[in-house]
């Protein structure tokens, strides 16, 4: 059990799932659930996909690179950025193959409707990734009409890079909500991949993605999203959420983690992620805004228009590495 829903002092619901948390040296500090079994990370794979695109010659940096790894909120600057990526590749927005959708941000959606707008591909939260995929195809002379097919050269390259960063084979290939291929790896593999991004040498494709996302968290998520709040509150934190209750994250020194809620409920994701970050010691790091962490550690439960409870994490204690014996005659363990 990773999270519990408390209403009026009564445990109303429980969310079970998987956690994998790595210490700075890469050893498993905390494992719960099925950390070694494959799952679909959903959009938490986007930073890995963006790193693969840079390896293939994609020329993006800064805000637009963060947008390539984003599940954006559909705010005006997100939409402008998507159009800029497409224009740099000489492509219209009709080249996007993600489905039409509304902005995720409520204020942005309301403004879009009041302006007479309708659901479209540019406002879909994965359009930054799709625009970057198209731009990568143009750089390499690959077909743009079939870029979402698993056998496309771009998708084969992405699959290889995801497997490399995760340290394991891709267990299955599905179709994500945006229509792009979805690659299954384990929670432990997702944590290893995020660790690889932050520890990569400066200037490498992996480190460029990590640095862009950390520098521009609003471009990776939105101005009012918990992902932005967490990355701004914890210096050096790289974090990316995914549908069905997934988070992948890493701190600058290599501490890393992944969360998957079994029932896919997003409401337990952030409190559990905050609890894992605290188990990794992030709340004690210099410069951390502990008030933000405390505010996101629980989600209010409402009743009659007032707060009557909370959703909070319920994690097992971290496992500690067994110290090596000081006895010189002791054998290896």
C-alpha positions as CSV (number, residue, x, y, z in Angstrom):
1,X,0.0,0.0,0.0
2,X,1.5,3.3,-1.1
3,X,-1.3,5.8,-0.2
4,X,-4.4,6.0,2.0
5,X,-7.4,8.3,1.7
6,X,-8.6,9.5,5.1
7,X,-12.1,11.0,5.3
8,X,-13.3,12.2,8.7
9,X,-10.7,10.1,10.5
10,X,-11.7,7.0,8.6
11,X,-9.5,5.2,6.0
12,X,-11.9,5.3,3.1
13,X,-9.7,4.1,0.2
14,X,-6.2,2.8,-0.4
15,X,-3.9,2.9,-3.4
16,X,-1.4,0.1,-3.9
17,X,1.5,0.2,-6.3
18,X,5.3,0.1,-6.8
19,X,8.2,2.2,-5.7
20,X,11.8,2.0,-6.6
21,X,14.3,4.4,-5.0
22,X,18.1,4.4,-5.6
23,X,20.7,5.9,-3.4
24,X,23.4,8.2,-4.8
25,X,25.7,5.2,-5.5
26,X,22.9,3.4,-7.4
27,X,22.0,0.7,-4.9
28,X,18.3,0.1,-4.1
29,X,17.4,2.0,-1.0
30,X,13.7,1.4,-1.1
31,X,11.6,-1.1,-3.1
32,X,7.9,-1.8,-2.7
33,X,5.6,-3.7,-4.9
34,X,6.9,-5.1,-8.2
35,X,9.9,-2.8,-8.9
36,X,11.5,-5.3,-11.2
37,X,8.5,-6.1,-13.3
38,X,7.7,-4.1,-16.5
39,X,5.0,-1.4,-16.6
40,X,4.2,1.5,-19.0
41,X,5.8,4.7,-17.7
42,X,3.6,6.7,-20.0
43,X,4.8,10.3,-20.3
44,X,7.6,9.7,-17.7
45,X,9.4,8.2,-20.7
46,X,9.5,11.6,-22.5
47,X,12.9,12.7,-21.2
48,X,14.4,9.5,-22.5
49,X,12.7,9.9,-25.8
50,X,14.0,13.5,-26.0
51,X,17.6,12.3,-25.3
52,X,17.2,9.8,-28.1
53,X,16.1,12.5,-30.5
54,X,19.1,14.7,-29.6
55,X,21.4,11.7,-30.4
56,X,19.7,11.5,-33.8
57,X,20.6,15.1,-34.5
58,X,17.6,17.1,-33.3
59,X,18.8,20.7,-32.8
60,X,16.9,22.0,-29.7
61,X,18.0,23.5,-26.5
62,X,16.6,25.5,-23.5
63,X,12.8,26.1,-23.4
64,X,12.0,24.2,-26.6
65,X,14.0,21.2,-25.5
66,X,12.1,21.2,-22.3
67,X,8.9,21.4,-24.3
68,X,10.0,18.3,-26.4
69,X,10.0,16.4,-23.1
70,X,6.8,17.9,-21.8
71,X,3.2,17.0,-21.0
72,X,2.4,20.6,-21.3
73,X,-0.7,22.4,-20.1
74,X,-1.7,24.1,-23.4
75,X,-0.9,27.6,-22.2
76,X,-0.1,30.2,-24.9
77,X,3.7,29.9,-24.5
78,X,3.5,26.1,-24.9
79,X,1.4,26.4,-28.1
80,X,3.8,29.1,-29.5
81,X,6.7,26.8,-28.7
82,X,5.2,23.9,-30.5
83,X,4.6,26.0,-33.6
84,X,8.2,27.3,-33.4
85,X,9.6,23.7,-33.5
86,X,7.4,22.8,-36.4
87,X,8.3,26.0,-38.3
88,X,12.0,25.3,-37.8
89,X,11.5,22.0,-39.6
90,X,9.4,23.6,-42.3
91,X,6.2,21.8,-41.3
92,X,2.6,22.9,-40.7
93,X,0.7,21.9,-37.5
94,X,-1.3,19.5,-39.7
95,X,1.8,17.2,-39.7
96,X,1.2,16.4,-36.0
97,X,-0.4,12.9,-35.5
98,X,-1.3,13.4,-31.9
99,X,-5.1,13.5,-31.4
100,X,-7.0,16.8,-31.0
101,X,-7.5,17.8,-27.4
102,X,-8.2,20.7,-25.1
103,X,-5.6,22.4,-22.9
104,X,-4.9,20.6,-19.6
105,X,-4.8,23.9,-17.7
106,X,-8.4,25.1,-16.7
107,X,-7.7,28.8,-17.3
108,X,-6.1,28.1,-20.7
109,X,-9.0,25.9,-21.7
110,X,-11.5,28.5,-20.7
111,X,-9.7,31.3,-22.6
112,X,-9.4,29.0,-25.6
113,X,-13.1,28.3,-25.6
114,X,-14.0,32.0,-25.1
115,X,-11.8,32.9,-28.1
116,X,-13.8,30.5,-30.2
117,X,-11.2,27.7,-30.3
118,X,-11.9,24.0,-30.5
119,X,-9.9,20.9,-29.5
120,X,-6.9,20.7,-31.8
121,X,-3.6,18.9,-32.1
122,X,-1.3,21.8,-31.0
123,X,-3.1,22.1,-27.7
124,X,-2.8,18.4,-27.0
125,X,-0.3,17.9,-24.1
126,X,2.1,15.7,-26.1
127,X,2.3,18.0,-29.1
128,X,5.8,19.2,-28.0
129,X,7.1,15.6,-28.2
130,X,5.4,15.1,-31.6
131,X,6.8,18.3,-33.0
132,X,10.3,17.3,-31.9
133,X,9.8,13.8,-33.4
134,X,8.8,15.4,-36.7
135,X,11.8,17.8,-36.6
136,X,14.1,14.8,-36.0
137,X,12.7,13.0,-39.0
138,X,13.3,16.1,-41.2
139,X,16.9,16.3,-40.0
140,X,17.5,12.7,-41.0
141,X,15.5,12.6,-44.1
142,X,13.1,10.0,-42.6
143,X,9.4,9.8,-43.6
144,X,7.2,12.2,-41.6
145,X,3.9,10.5,-42.5
146,X,4.7,7.3,-40.5
147,X,6.8,8.7,-37.6
148,X,4.5,7.1,-35.0
149,X,4.9,3.5,-36.3
150,X,7.1,1.3,-34.1
151,X,9.1,0.2,-37.1
152,X,10.0,3.7,-38.1
153,X,13.8,4.5,-37.9
154,X,13.1,7.1,-35.3
155,X,11.1,4.8,-33.0
156,X,13.7,2.1,-33.4
157,X,16.4,4.5,-32.2
158,X,14.2,5.6,-29.3
159,X,13.6,2.0,-28.3
160,X,17.4,1.3,-28.2
161,X,18.2,4.4,-26.2
162,X,15.4,3.8,-23.6
163,X,16.7,0.2,-23.1
164,X,20.3,1.5,-22.7
165,X,19.4,4.2,-20.2
166,X,17.1,1.8,-18.2
167,X,19.7,-1.0,-18.2
168,X,17.2,-3.5,-19.4
169,X,15.3,-4.7,-22.5
170,X,12.0,-3.0,-23.5
171,X,9.5,-5.7,-22.4
172,X,6.6,-4.6,-24.6
173,X,5.6,-1.9,-27.1
174,X,2.1,-0.4,-26.9
175,X,0.3,2.7,-28.1
176,X,0.3,5.7,-25.9
177,X,-2.6,8.1,-25.5
178,X,-1.0,10.4,-28.0
179,X,-0.6,7.7,-30.6
180,X,3.2,7.3,-30.3
181,X,4.8,4.0,-29.4
182,X,4.8,3.3,-25.6
183,X,7.8,1.3,-24.2
184,X,7.5,-0.9,-21.2
185,X,10.3,-1.0,-18.6
186,X,10.3,-1.6,-14.9
187,X,10.1,1.0,-12.2
188,X,13.7,0.2,-11.2
189,X,14.6,0.7,-14.9
190,X,12.9,4.1,-15.0
191,X,14.7,5.2,-11.8
192,X,18.0,4.0,-13.4
193,X,17.2,6.0,-16.6
194,X,16.5,9.2,-14.7
195,X,19.7,8.7,-12.7
196,X,21.6,8.3,-16.0
197,X,20.2,11.6,-17.3
198,X,21.4,13.7,-14.3
199,X,24.8,12.0,-14.1
200,X,25.6,12.2,-17.8
201,X,28.5,14.4,-18.8
202,X,27.8,18.1,-19.4
203,X,26.8,18.7,-23.0
204,X,25.8,15.2,-23.7
205,X,22.3,14.6,-25.1
206,X,21.1,13.1,-21.8
207,X,22.5,15.9,-19.6
208,X,21.1,18.6,-22.1
209,X,17.6,17.2,-21.6
210,X,18.0,17.1,-17.8
211,X,19.4,20.6,-17.7
212,X,16.7,22.1,-19.9
213,X,13.9,20.5,-17.9
214,X,15.3,21.7,-14.6
215,X,15.9,25.2,-16.0
216,X,12.4,25.6,-17.5
217,X,10.0,23.4,-15.4
218,X,7.0,25.4,-16.5
219,X,7.7,24.5,-20.1
220,X,7.9,20.8,-19.1
221,X,4.5,20.9,-17.3
222,X,2.7,24.2,-16.7
223,X,2.7,27.3,-14.5
224,X,0.3,25.7,-12.0
225,X,1.4,22.1,-12.0
226,X,3.0,20.2,-9.0
227,X,5.8,19.1,-11.2
228,X,6.9,22.7,-11.6
229,X,6.5,23.4,-7.9
230,X,8.6,20.4,-6.9
231,X,11.4,21.1,-9.3
232,X,11.6,24.7,-8.2
233,X,11.4,23.7,-4.5
234,X,14.2,21.1,-4.7
235,X,17.4,22.3,-6.4
236,X,18.7,19.9,-9.0
237,X,15.5,17.8,-9.1
238,X,14.5,16.3,-12.5
239,X,11.0,15.0,-12.4
240,X,8.5,13.9,-15.0
241,X,5.0,12.6,-14.4
242,X,3.0,10.1,-16.5
243,X,-0.6,9.0,-16.8
244,X,-1.9,6.1,-14.8
245,X,-0.1,7.3,-11.6
246,X,3.6,7.3,-12.7
247,X,6.5,9.6,-11.7
248,X,10.1,9.3,-12.6
249,X,12.7,11.6,-10.9
250,X,16.3,12.1,-9.9
251,X,18.4,14.4,-7.8
252,X,21.6,16.0,-9.1
253,X,23.8,13.5,-7.1
254,X,22.2,10.4,-8.6
255,X,19.6,9.6,-6.0
256,X,16.6,8.6,-8.1
257,X,13.2,7.0,-7.9
258,X,10.0,5.9,-9.7
259,X,6.4,5.5,-8.6
260,X,3.6,3.6,-10.2
261,X,0.1,3.5,-8.7
262,X,-1.5,0.2,-9.6
263,X,-5.0,1.4,-10.1
264,X,-3.8,4.4,-12.2
265,X,-5.2,7.0,-9.9
266,X,-3.3,10.2,-10.2
267,X,-4.5,11.6,-6.8
268,X,-2.0,9.4,-4.9
269,X,1.0,10.1,-7.2
270,X,2.3,13.4,-5.8
271,X,2.1,12.5,-2.1
272,X,3.9,9.3,-2.7
273,X,6.6,11.0,-4.8
274,X,7.1,13.6,-2.0
275,X,7.4,10.7,0.5
276,X,10.0,8.9,-1.6
277,X,12.0,12.2,-2.1
278,X,12.0,12.6,1.7
279,X,13.1,9.0,2.1
280,X,16.0,9.8,-0.1
281,X,16.8,12.8,2.1
282,X,15.8,15.5,-0.3
283,X,14.0,17.4,2.4
284,X,17.4,17.9,4.2
285,X,19.3,19.1,1.2
286,X,20.6,22.7,1.1
287,X,18.2,25.2,-0.4
288,X,15.1,23.0,-0.4
289,X,11.8,24.8,0.2
290,X,10.4,22.4,2.9
291,X,7.2,24.3,3.0
292,X,6.4,23.4,-0.6
293,X,7.2,19.7,0.1
294,X,5.0,19.8,3.2
295,X,2.2,21.3,1.2
296,X,2.4,18.7,-1.5
297,X,2.8,15.8,0.9
298,X,-0.9,15.5,1.3
299,X,-3.9,16.2,-0.9
300,X,-7.1,17.6,0.7
301,X,-10.2,15.5,0.9
302,X,-13.3,17.7,0.7
303,X,-16.7,17.3,2.2
304,X,-19.5,19.9,2.2
305,X,-17.1,22.5,0.7
306,X,-14.5,22.1,3.5
307,X,-11.5,20.0,4.1
308,X,-12.4,16.8,6.1
309,X,-9.4,14.6,5.4
310,X,-6.4,14.0,3.3
311,X,-4.7,11.7,0.9
312,X,-1.2,10.8,2.3
313,X,1.6,8.4,1.6
314,X,1.9,5.1,3.5
315,X,5.4,3.8,2.5
316,X,7.5,1.0,4.0
317,X,10.7,2.0,5.8
318,X,13.8,2.3,3.6
319,X,16.0,-0.8,3.4
320,X,19.4,-0.1,4.6
321,X,22.5,-1.7,3.0
322,X,24.0,-4.3,5.4
323,X,27.4,-3.0,6.5
324,X,30.4,-5.0,5.6
325,X,31.9,-6.8,8.6
326,X,34.9,-5.3,10.3
327,X,36.2,-8.9,10.9
328,X,39.2,-9.4,8.6
329,X,38.4,-13.1,8.4
330,X,34.8,-12.5,7.2
331,X,34.2,-13.7,3.7
332,X,32.5,-11.6,0.9
333,X,28.8,-11.0,1.1
